[in-house]
């Protein structure tokens, strides 16, 4: 009996670490924890490696969407910053070219008739 309680605590702890590591919203955390506890109380194993299998379909989909969105944000934000920086650089290079062309068309101070 005590061994079972310890096993349940260990599995619950692994799930809690997984939830914390993936920074899931509190609503998802509570739903996942509730389902894990229900499953553990029925003396069924719950493994982090196969967590989605143990969740209701809609909750599993919501967690996957959240995890994918977080991953996309991590990849897109640096790319967006790079693109913005490149566009800014290109814009200023074009302005500098326009200024340089404009200066060539102006008469020099020696030919202005001062």
C-alpha positions in Angstrom: 0.0 0.0 0.0 2.7 2.5 1.0 4.7 1.5 -2.1 1.7 2.3 -4.3 1.3 5.8 -2.7 5.0 6.4 -3.3 4.7 5.4 -7.0 1.7 7.7 -7.4 3.6 10.6 -5.8 6.6 10.0 -8.1 4.5 9.8 -11.3 2.6 13.0 -10.2 5.9 14.7 -9.5 7.2 13.8 -13.0 4.0 15.2 -14.6 4.3 18.4 -12.5 7.9 18.9 -13.6 6.9 18.4 -17.3 4.0 20.9 -16.9 6.4 23.5 -15.2 9.1 23.0 -17.8 6.6 23.7 -20.6 5.2 26.7 -18.8 1.6 25.7 -19.4 -1.2 28.1 -18.4 -2.7 27.5 -15.0 -6.1 26.4 -16.5 -4.3 23.6 -18.5 -2.2 22.7 -15.5 -5.2 22.1 -13.3 -7.0 20.1 -16.0 -4.0 17.9 -16.7 -3.4 17.4 -12.9 -7.0 16.4 -12.4 -6.9 13.9 -15.2 -3.6 12.5 -14.0 -4.8 12.1 -10.5 -8.0 10.4 -11.7 -6.0 7.9 -13.7 -3.5 7.3 -10.9 -6.4 6.7 -8.4 -7.7 4.0 -10.8 -4.2 2.4 -10.4 -3.3 3.1 -14.0 0.2 4.2 -14.9 0.8 7.7 -16.4 4.1 8.3 -18.1 5.4 11.7 -19.2 6.6 10.2 -22.4 3.0 9.3 -23.4 1.1 12.0 -21.5 -1.2 13.0 -24.5 -2.5 9.4 -24.6 -3.9 9.8 -21.1 -5.7 13.1 -21.7 -9.1 13.7 -23.2 -8.7 14.4 -26.9 -9.7 18.1 -26.7 -7.3 18.8 -23.8 -4.5 17.0 -25.6 -5.1 19.1 -28.7 -5.1 22.3 -26.7 -1.8 21.4 -25.0 -0.2 20.5 -28.4 -1.4 23.8 -29.9 0.0 25.7 -27.0 3.4 23.9 -27.2 3.6 24.4 -30.9 2.6 28.1 -30.7 5.3 28.6 -28.0 7.9 26.9 -30.3 6.8 29.0 -33.2 7.1 32.2 -31.2 10.7 31.3 -30.2 11.6 30.7 -33.8 9.7 33.6 -35.4 10.6 36.4 -33.0 14.4 36.3 -33.9 13.6 35.9 -37.6 11.2 38.9 -37.5 13.8 41.0 -35.7 16.4 40.0 -38.3 14.0 41.0 -41.2 13.1 44.3 -39.5 16.8 45.1 -39.0 17.6 44.2 -42.6 14.7 46.3 -43.9 15.9 49.3 -41.7 19.4 48.9 -43.0 18.2 48.7 -46.6 16.1 51.8 -46.2 19.0 53.8 -44.7 21.4 52.6 -47.4 18.9 53.8 -50.1 18.6 57.2 -48.3 22.4 57.5 -48.2 22.6 56.7 -51.9 19.9 59.3 -52.7 21.8 61.9 -50.6 25.1 61.0 -52.3 23.5 61.4 -55.8 21.9 64.7 -54.7 25.3 66.0 -53.6 26.9 65.2 -56.9 24.3 67.2 -58.8 24.8 70.3 -56.7 27.4 72.7 -58.0 30.5 72.9 -56.0 31.3 76.0 -54.0 34.2 76.9 -56.5 31.8 76.9 -59.5 28.9 78.8 -57.9 30.4 82.2 -58.6 31.1 83.4 -55.1 
